[in-house]
């Protein structure tokens, strides 16, 4: 949740506009609005005449199903690519700047005298 100590006047313009999402009730309303929009777009297929190029496009709700399946396949392919492309955490370590020792003369060390 949001930090209630933050003064809304100090937030940027977009931050002030999105403050209504701090309440769970408003988030639920946004989700239901998205559901309603999806249902409306699906029902719009009854209103207009399709001119499909391929036979599959004649199926009711084809583009919604196509988008869902392609999005799911994209996630599955990304997970499969991760197995192939993953590197160990020490892959860049020998030439990494963080693995080099910092020169002592560049360190600002102070000693505490007892």
N, C-alpha and C positions, 0 to 999 in steps of 0.2 A: 504494500500500500504506500501511499504517498507520505512524505514527511510533513506532518501538520504544523511544524514549526516554520516552514517556509512561507514567506509573505508572497501571496499571489501577485502583488504589484511588482515584485522583483523578477518574476518569471518573464521569459520572452513571450511574444505574441502567441505563438503556437502552443506554448506550455499553458498559458491562461485558457486558451480555447479547449484544451484537452483535459482540463481539471474535472470535467463532468464524468470522466471515466474512473475517477477515484471510488465511486460508489458501485458496489456489485450489482445493484438494481439496474443501473444505466448500462453496464456491460451486457447484462441479460437482454435488455431492450435492443442493443446493437446487434447481438447475435440473432434475435428473432427477426429483426429488420432484414438481415442478410438472408435468412431462410425464406422470408416472404418475397424478397427480390428474386431469388433463385426459382421459387415456385411460379412467380409471375412470368419470368422469362421462359420457363418450360411450357406454361399454358399458352404463351404467344404462338407456339407452333400450330395451334388450331386456327389462328387468325390469318396468317399469311400463307401464300402459295410457295412451296419450295420448287426450285429448279435444280435438282441434284445432277451432278456430273457423274457420280458413281452411285451404284445401287444401294450401298450401305447408308448413304446419306438420307434415304427415304425412311429409315427407322426412326420412330418417335424418340426424341431426346438424344439423338445420336451424338451431337456435339458436346453435350454435357457428359455423357459416358466416355466419349473419346478423350475429353480433357482430363477426367478423373483417372482413366487408365494410363494415359501418357504421363501424368504427374506421378502416379505410383511407380511406373516403370523407371522414371527418372531417378527416384529415390533408391530403388533397388539397384540400378546400374551404378549410382554413385557409391553405394556401399560395396559393390563388387570391385569397383575401381580402387577403392580405399585399400582393399586387401593387396592389390597389385602394386600400388604406388606408395604405400606407407614406408617410412624410413624410421630407423631407430632414433632415439633422442640424441645420441652422440654422433649422428651422421655428419654433421657439420663441425663438430667440436675441435678437431685438430686445427682448422683454419679460422675458427670463430674468434671474433674480437674479445668476447667475454672469457675465452679460455686463456688469453694471454695475461701474463703477470703485469700489473700496473707498475710503472717505474716509481721507485721510492722517493725521488726528488719531486714528483708530481703529487704526492700525497700530503695533505695538510694535517699532519699529526701533531697533537699537543700532548705534553706529558703533565701529569698531575704530581706536583711536589708535595710530599707528606711533611 
